Amino acid sequence: MDSNINQVPLLHRQVRKWLSSRFSPTCAVFSSPSVKEILKKQSSLTPAELFRPYAEVGNLNNISLQTCEKNAPFKLKNFKVDFVDSYKIDGHSSHD
């Protein structure tokens, strides 16, 4: 019985990791051709790669947040946003 109890936190971590890999919010990054060229020359980064270091939130020092639509405060913990270059999205035209 004790071994099952010890496996629960591991299972929770695995489920959270699976969910975040498939259902994390994604933000399309649009940029002009000149910006893409400058980034490529200066840093070998795409516009989306430039934003990725800011994509993950730890526990925000355990600070509670509140929105207008919810009365109860909540804690944003291990939140992640994925940044994707707009030209890599299916069906995207080349108008960025």
N, C-alpha and C positions, 0 to 999 in steps of 0.2 A: 504494500500500500504506500509506503514512504517513497518508493521509487517513482510511482505515478505522480505524487505531489511534486517531486523535484523536476519532473519533466514538463509541468505546466508552464513555468516561466519560459523555458526554451521554446515550447510550442507557440506561446504568445509572441515571442520575438520573431519566430519564423513566419507566422501569419502576418504580422505587421510589415515585415520586410517584403513579403510576397505582394501584399496589398499596395504598398507604396511604389513598388516597381511597376505595377500595372495601372494604378489609378491616381498617381500623383498629378497635380495640376501642371499644365504645360503652357508656356508663354512663347508665342511666336515673336521672333526678333526681326524686324524689318530694317533695312538700311539701304543707302544709295550705293551704286557701284563705286563711287569714289571713296566712300568710307570702307567698303570691303577691301579695296586696293591698298589704302593706307594701313589698315590693320594687318593685312597680309605682309606688306613690306616691313613694317615696324616691329611686329610681334609674332608673326605667323599664326595669328588667331583669327577665328571667324567672329562675327559680331556676337553670336550666342555664347561662344567660349569666353568672351570677355566678361559676360555677366555670371557665368557659372560659379565663381567663388562666393557669390552672394546668394546662392540658391538654397542653402540649408540653414535652418534655425535649430539651435540646440534647445535648451529649456528656458532661455531668456531669464536666467537667474530666478526661476520659479515665480515670475511676475504674472499676476492674473490680468486678463484682458476682458473687455466687455464691449458688445456691439449694441447698436440701437434696437435691433430686433430681438435681442435676448436680454432678459433681466438678470440672469445668473451669470456671474463671471466664469471664464474658462481659462485653461492654461494651454498655450500653444507649445507643444512639445515634439521635438524631432520632426518639424515640418520641412518639406522639401518641394521646391518648384523646379521643373525641368525647363530649360531654355533651349529652343530649337530655331535654327536659321529658317526663315520663311521659305526660302527656295527649296528646302528639303521636305516640305509638306506636300503630300500628294494633291494634285489638282491646282497647285499654285501657278499663277501666271507670272511672267517675268516683269511685273510692274512695280517691284519695290525699288 
